[in-house]
Amino acid sequence: MMGRLNGKVAVVTGAASGIGAATARLFAAEGARVVLADLDVAAGERLSGELADALFCRTDVTQEADVAALVDYAVQSFGRLDCMVNNAGFIGAIGSVRETQLSHWRATMAVLLDGVFLGCKHAARAMVVSGGGTILNTASVAGLRGGFGAHAYTTAKHAVIGLTRSAASELAPLGIRVNAVAPGSVVTPLIESLTGVDSDTLGKLAEQASPLGRAMYAEDIAGAFAYLASDTAAHVTGQVITVDAGVTMAPVVADFHQAEAAFLGPTSLLAQF
Ligand SMILES: NC(=O)c1ccc[n+]([C@@H]2O[C@H](COP(=O)([O-])OP(=O)(O)OC[C@H]3O[C@@H](n4cnc5c(N)ncnc54)[C@H](O)[C@@H]3O)[C@@H](O)[C@H]2O)c1
């Protein structure tokens, strides 16, 4: 069966869990050969063993030597690199900006920003050799505005979007597309560990918070990555696709309707005309 990613070679970081694991699964199902990268060797090897044409490479995305070796491993194993998904992440430093420790701030940036930068750098190096490719970065709705996450996380995700646009503008003439996906709250181990709430309860809460009435799961984000990695998105670069079940749209709409109701009472704005 022809998959959307048939013949392509992809690397996915943070592939042992959550969004990265779902992306590796979907890419493999769509015909890609995938190198899964993560710090978690046991879970990463377990998943790569389940997939056809998949390998695991233990990688710390904060270490340039690791990321360089990961890209080289993909090229040596599968002959080329078509798609790099820079997805590894964690919540990092939490708490008030008045109390955040510099060491925690830097450790957060090391994973969420340096990791993406290193992935872009070394993927582009390999993609230039084979004439092009696609780099995909996991941002967040916390990269679009304040108030969706901790300070360091929010800052790093804004920077991931900046790097996506900046790298896209340089690499476009080389046939390399660079895009980001900005997920809203996705029910994954990352959110479970942050909140201490089980996935069923998180799913119900997310349904209530979503204008679409839908909770989001890792597979929903993987679908956006598969689109961006495919030739269907051949004309898409420097973009951020927000996949949030309508959450970033909702407060604006809700505020508008609340303000409208408060100002006009039961009369709608349209009734004035
Ligand atoms: N879950 C959400 O609601 C949500 C929302 C928006 C964005 N995101 C982003 O999605 C990405 C994946 O998150 P998730 O929810 O799937 O989390 P997750 O915890 O399920 O998976 C993250 C994976 O990254 C790996 N990782 C962490 N640090 C690493 C490092 N230094 N080197 C290599 N691997 C490392 C972990 O071992 C883990 O397997 C992150 O960038 C996160 O910020 C998540």
The ligand as an SDF file (V2000), in Angstrom:
LIG
                    3D

 44 48  0  0  0  0  0  0  0  0999 V2000
    1.4850   17.2110   26.0860 N   0  0  0  0  0  0  0  0  0  0  0  0
    1.1230   18.4350   25.8050 C   0  0  0  0  0  0  0  0  0  0  0  0
    0.0570   18.9050   26.2250 O   0  0  0  0  0  0  0  0  0  0  0  0
    1.9960   19.3060   24.9420 C   0  0  0  0  0  0  0  0  0  0  0  0
    1.4480   20.5100   24.4750 C   0  0  0  0  0  0  0  0  0  0  0  0
    2.2290   21.3400   23.6770 C   0  0  0  0  0  0  0  0  0  0  0  0
    3.5250   20.9640   23.3470 C   0  0  0  0  0  0  0  0  0  0  0  0
    4.0280   19.7890   23.8390 N   0  0  0  0  0  0  0  0  0  0  0  0
    5.3920   19.4500   23.4540 C   0  0  0  0  0  0  0  0  0  0  0  0
    5.3890   18.1990   22.8080 O   0  0  0  0  0  0  0  0  0  0  0  0
    6.6640   17.5940   22.9570 C   0  0  0  0  0  0  0  0  0  0  0  0
    6.4830   16.1730   23.4260 C   0  0  0  0  0  0  0  0  0  0  0  0
    5.7890   16.2070   24.6620 O   0  0  0  0  0  0  0  0  0  0  0  0
    4.9050   14.9770   25.1930 P   0  0  0  0  0  0  0  0  0  0  0  0
    3.6760   15.5740   25.7500 O   0  0  0  0  0  0  0  0  0  0  0  0
    4.8120   13.9360   24.1450 O   0  0  0  0  0  0  0  0  0  0  0  0
    5.8180   14.5340   26.4290 O   0  0  0  0  0  0  0  0  0  0  0  0
    6.3140   13.0920   26.9310 P   0  0  0  0  0  0  0  0  0  0  0  0
    6.8620   13.3370   28.2870 O   0  0  0  0  0  0  0  0  0  0  0  0
    5.2430   12.0650   26.7470 O   0  0  0  0  0  0  0  0  0  0  0  0
    7.5020   12.7450   25.9190 O   0  0  0  0  0  0  0  0  0  0  0  0
    8.6740   13.5330   25.8710 C   0  0  0  0  0  0  0  0  0  0  0  0
    9.8510   12.6330   25.5300 C   0  0  0  0  0  0  0  0  0  0  0  0
   11.0160   13.4730   25.3910 O   0  0  0  0  0  0  0  0  0  0  0  0
   12.0990   12.7630   25.9790 C   0  0  0  0  0  0  0  0  0  0  0  0
   13.1600   13.6980   26.3720 N   0  0  0  0  0  0  0  0  0  0  0  0
   13.1290   14.6250   27.3600 C   0  0  0  0  0  0  0  0  0  0  0  0
   14.3140   15.2430   27.4500 N   0  0  0  0  0  0  0  0  0  0  0  0
   15.1110   14.7110   26.4850 C   0  0  0  0  0  0  0  0  0  0  0  0
   16.4490   14.9360   26.0740 C   0  0  0  0  0  0  0  0  0  0  0  0
   17.2420   15.8350   26.6780 N   0  0  0  0  0  0  0  0  0  0  0  0
   16.9250   14.2210   25.0250 N   0  0  0  0  0  0  0  0  0  0  0  0
   16.1580   13.2990   24.4250 C   0  0  0  0  0  0  0  0  0  0  0  0
   14.8920   13.0160   24.7730 N   0  0  0  0  0  0  0  0  0  0  0  0
   14.3840   13.7230   25.8030 C   0  0  0  0  0  0  0  0  0  0  0  0
   11.4940   12.0450   27.1820 C   0  0  0  0  0  0  0  0  0  0  0  0
   12.3120   10.9720   27.6040 O   0  0  0  0  0  0  0  0  0  0  0  0
   10.1530   11.6000   26.6170 C   0  0  0  0  0  0  0  0  0  0  0  0
   10.2240   10.3090   26.0490 O   0  0  0  0  0  0  0  0  0  0  0  0
    7.4630   18.4850   23.9060 C   0  0  0  0  0  0  0  0  0  0  0  0
    8.3040   19.3370   23.1640 O   0  0  0  0  0  0  0  0  0  0  0  0
    6.3760   19.2880   24.5950 C   0  0  0  0  0  0  0  0  0  0  0  0
    6.8370   20.5250   25.0660 O   0  0  0  0  0  0  0  0  0  0  0  0
    3.2920   18.9480   24.6120 C   0  0  0  0  0  0  0  0  0  0  0  0
  1  2  1  0
  2  3  2  0
  2  4  1  0
  4  5  1  0
  4 44  2  0
  5  6  2  0
  6  7  1  0
  7  8  2  0
  8  9  1  0
  8 44  1  0
  9 10  1  0
  9 42  1  0
 10 11  1  0
 11 12  1  0
 11 40  1  0
 12 13  1  0
 13 14  1  0
 14 15  2  0
 14 16  1  0
 14 17  1  0
 17 18  1  0
 18 19  2  0
 18 20  1  0
 18 21  1  0
 21 22  1  0
 22 23  1  0
 23 24  1  0
 23 38  1  0
 24 25  1  0
 25 26  1  0
 25 36  1  0
 26 27  1  0
 26 35  1  0
 27 28  2  0
 28 29  1  0
 29 30  1  0
 29 35  2  0
 30 31  1  0
 30 32  2  0
 32 33  1  0
 33 34  2  0
 34 35  1  0
 36 37  1  0
 36 38  1  0
 38 39  1  0
 40 41  1  0
 40 42  1  0
 42 43  1  0
M  CHG  2   8   1  16  -1
M  END
$$$$
